[in-house]
Amino acid sequence: MVLLLGLWSLVGPTAGARAEGAHPASGTRAGGAYAFTPGARTVVGAPDTASAVALDARHTYRSSLPRAGRLYYRLRLTAAETAYVPVTAVPPSDAVVSATDGIRVSLRNANGTSCSYASARFGAGISPRPVTALGQRETGKALCQGGGTYYLLVERLDSGRPDATAGAGGWDLEIAPVTEPGLVRAGSTTPPPDGDSASPEPPSGRPRERSGGSGFATARTVGQGVWHTALTPGETRFYKVPLDWGRRLHASAELGGAQGHGYVGGALTLSLYNPVRGAVDDTSAGYTGTAKPTALAPLPPVEYANRYAVPAGVTSVRFAGDYYLVVHLSTRLAEPFGPGPYEVTLRVRVDGRAHAGPGYDGGPVPEDVFTISEADRAAALSGGLGDAVTGAAGGQGAGDGGGDGVMRLVAVGGIGSGTALLLVLGGWTVAARRADTRKR
């Protein structure tokens, strides 16, 4: 027992220290601060292309977008690589927003031709929350071919209402560029057949406690199963589901019942993003105080050739890696139903047969963006026990429920299995530190 306590004193404080160090945050926001990627570089967007600061895929960046913002950033791309540039906007907690407010992102070539554009809005919940839009330059498309200088343009979508004065200052931004190499050998450009488009039966069983992270960088790992957490109005939580090539994800979320009277549109929002933070699907549910579920649309298995399809929900499921589930409760819940916390149940199903990926002619940047590590697979199967030990994935440390699994093992194993438990915990710690070293 002394040895067990000694090991816990070594692992526990280390986990907490890493969690605290992994949370550089934005300004105060309802439900807590957004967790930016540790080490993100701060840059200032330019009002024109001439003074645009350079970005590259080896780094993640922080910036700020004013209310009347229209900012440029510069990238240098080769002819062979596809570029993805997701931008997450984080408004302050006192921002007054409308359903159509948000951001618009486009990637443009040196001549000003738009390669792509996308927008992200707050939606029916009318609640300030992190929203993400993706700019991209794809090889093989008619526009924006060739290497050279490209520009990321980020614009704020604002209704301009006279009452939108509270929190009308700058919105924090996180920009996380990714580049994808071409293939060694060109494959089929025909998207896979639709297959089974019916909604699969959601998993059942006793929910497991799993609090989410505060940003993409601190998303908590979940796999197939039923997961439970408690959220307050205005709170946003991030989860990640590792998906191999050939695997398919289905997810739903349910907001538990509460005392009160009234109706809140878009009370619960569930959004799904792919490994480059591109939007895949989102859904929301209105609320009258009675438990209410909402589910993502059926998705195809992860395949490279999905990028050649037309529907956005198919083209975005184009590579293996971590897919992000983001849950948000509207701030408007508080007035008719109270400050909470509210019970939220997340149901995740993963099916399909995993297979090898395409033959890339080089590696993506960052190098692990389309890779699922053994630690990820283990965390998905165990409910994230591994990342609870390291405190790396969720940033909450042992105190958010993730560490409960370790303590339960200690209690159940007792003195008789202490030696085996020491070996298991030691193996997790070594694996986690190696994974941390690789990420650096």
Disulfide bonds with the S-S distance in Angstrom:
Cys115-Cys144 2.05
